[in-house]
Amino acid sequence: MICCLGLIDRKYQTVKLHLTLMNTTFKLTKEERNGKNFITFDATEIMKAHENTIFGETTLKQIHISQRHTISSNGYYIATAKINLLEGL
């Protein structure tokens, strides 16, 4: 579907959907963040400890298809496209 909308080139038809739960980028200093250094960790124990935790509810209003390696004036990735989930409700 994303291909049909013209959002990605046909040769890159696979899309990796992900959600960032914990971003370790800011743990590094500016000098350490040269595009090659990153910190990884195994969050298995954290996930196990909170497997029954309810953090609340929210209404998802929009999905942003973000362009990697970009930054907008508000400090977030530039949205290539936005899908309004409340449209027509």
C-alpha positions in Angstrom: 0.0 0.0 0.0 2.8 2.4 0.8 4.3 1.7 -2.6 1.0 2.5 -4.3 0.9 5.9 -2.5 4.3 6.7 -3.9 5.9 7.0 -0.5 8.7 4.5 -1.1 10.7 3.4 -4.2 9.6 0.0 -5.5 13.0 -1.5 -4.9 12.6 -0.8 -1.2 9.1 -2.3 -0.7 9.8 -3.8 2.7 9.0 -1.5 5.6 10.3 -2.1 9.2 7.7 -0.9 11.6 9.1 -0.2 15.1 8.4 1.6 18.3 11.1 3.1 20.4 10.5 2.4 24.1 13.8 3.6 25.4 16.2 5.7 23.4 19.8 5.4 24.6 21.1 7.9 22.0 21.2 10.7 24.6 23.3 8.7 27.0 26.3 9.3 24.8 28.1 12.7 24.6 28.0 14.6 21.4 31.5 13.5 20.6 30.6 9.9 21.2 27.5 10.2 18.9 29.4 10.2 15.6 27.0 7.9 13.8 28.9 4.8 14.7 28.6 4.5 18.4 25.4 3.3 20.0 24.5 1.6 23.2 22.3 -1.6 23.2 20.9 -3.4 26.2 18.7 -6.4 26.8 15.3 -5.2 28.1 14.0 -8.7 28.7 14.0 -8.4 32.5 12.3 -5.0 32.4 9.6 -6.4 30.1 9.1 -9.4 32.4 8.9 -7.2 35.5 6.1 -5.1 33.8 4.3 -7.7 31.7 1.1 -7.1 33.7 1.5 -3.4 34.3 -1.2 -1.1 32.9 0.3 2.3 32.0 -3.0 3.8 30.9 -4.9 4.3 27.7 -4.6 6.8 24.9 -6.3 7.5 21.6 -4.0 7.2 18.6 -5.0 10.1 16.4 -2.3 10.1 13.7 0.4 7.9 12.2 3.4 9.7 10.8 5.6 8.1 8.2 8.9 9.6 9.1 11.9 10.2 7.0 15.1 8.9 8.7 18.1 11.1 9.2 16.0 14.3 9.1 14.9 16.8 11.7 12.1 19.3 11.5 11.8 22.7 13.2 10.1 21.0 16.2 13.0 18.6 16.8 11.2 15.5 15.5 11.8 13.5 12.3 10.2 15.1 9.2 6.9 13.4 8.4 6.8 12.2 4.7 3.1 11.4 5.2 0.5 11.6 7.9 -2.5 9.3 8.3 -5.3 10.8 10.3 -7.1 7.9 12.1 -10.0 10.1 13.3 -10.9 11.4 9.8 -14.6 10.6 9.1 -15.5 9.6 12.6 
